[in-house]
Amino acid sequence: MQNSTPTSQNPLVGITHGDFNGTSYEIILKAFADLRLLSIVTPLLYGQSKVFSYYKKNFGMEEFNYSLTRDARQTWNQKFNILNIVEHELKIDPGVSTALSGEMAVKSLKMASDDLRNGFIEALVLTPGNPSTMKSEQYGYNSQMDFLAAALGAESPLLMAVSDRLKIGMATSHLPLSKVPETITKDFVMERLKVLSDTLKKDFGIEAPKIAVLGLNPHAGGFGMFGEKDEKVIKVAVDEARGKGFYAFGPFAADSFFLGDSWRKYDAVLAMYHDQAMLPFNLLSVDAGAYYLAGSQFVCTAPVADCDFELCNQNTASPDAFRKALYLACDILKHRKGE
């Protein structure tokens, strides 16, 4: 642990510790082992220093220094900062999601989102947690991002997946497929298009974004042979959006859209549901990717990665997606500041 005079000049970015029995501490340690990252961002981990020290020792990184703070408003620039969410020692069970690790994951998320909402940190990066914890009766959210959207008061949240090659928004996310068709209305699609277009302008610096919209049914409905939702709802929404000045095109058949290079002509894609977006994203984004909570006044990102309990404590987890989430948060902050 290191102490010095508090000050923060780089963007102050909060980091949740996810499920501490998974790979979250490993990817954090590996990312910040490259000290050049501290010249870009001032990190504040909402976690537990004793857990951090356990994994630090386990991975042979005893020389990794950090600074403790009791308040997000008192952090150290070019240092790795930790805010202890609890002072007492936590029982660590690597590779096993326990009630305690789930409780601490949510506590980290709540404390960090409160500080973000109050303006004490500039952005928030999540690390993987156990989805079953958020979906439990105790919390009732489909994901950490869904929790954040509610906690931060996002009126029109839109989950995006972002890599160096592809940006794709999900009109619906973490919704049972049986409920997707009833959710897809003309007004809903137009509203999703507006959120995505506004986000590309404000947060990615794209002045006139071109957006490809995927259909819902096989072959985008096949002229009514496989359902009428595409022709009578999605196409109408796309045409009306284009009439209002949006550069929207489609709907395109999801099974063939990503064949060849035609998808590269667009700045982003709007998919109708989660798996329709994430299957091509994961195949095409070999450079790692990050989630972004669009449609919020706050900047929140997360690595496209699972909790990976089976990899915990094996020194095999990759920090690439987490690093991408950090860079994405910093880039969006720069765009919002006009830098």
PyMOL commands that set and color helices and strands:
alter all, ss='L'
color gray80, all
select helices_A, chain A and resi 24-32+35-39+49-58+99-117+131-135+144-151+177-183+186-204+218-221+229-243+262-265+274-284+309-311+320-337
alter helices_A, ss='H'
color red, helices_A
select strands_A, chain A and resi 12-16+42-47+67-69+81-84+123-125+158-162+167-170+210-214+247-252+268-271+290-294+299-303
alter strands_A, ss='S'
color yellow, strands_A
deselect
rebuild
show_as cartoon
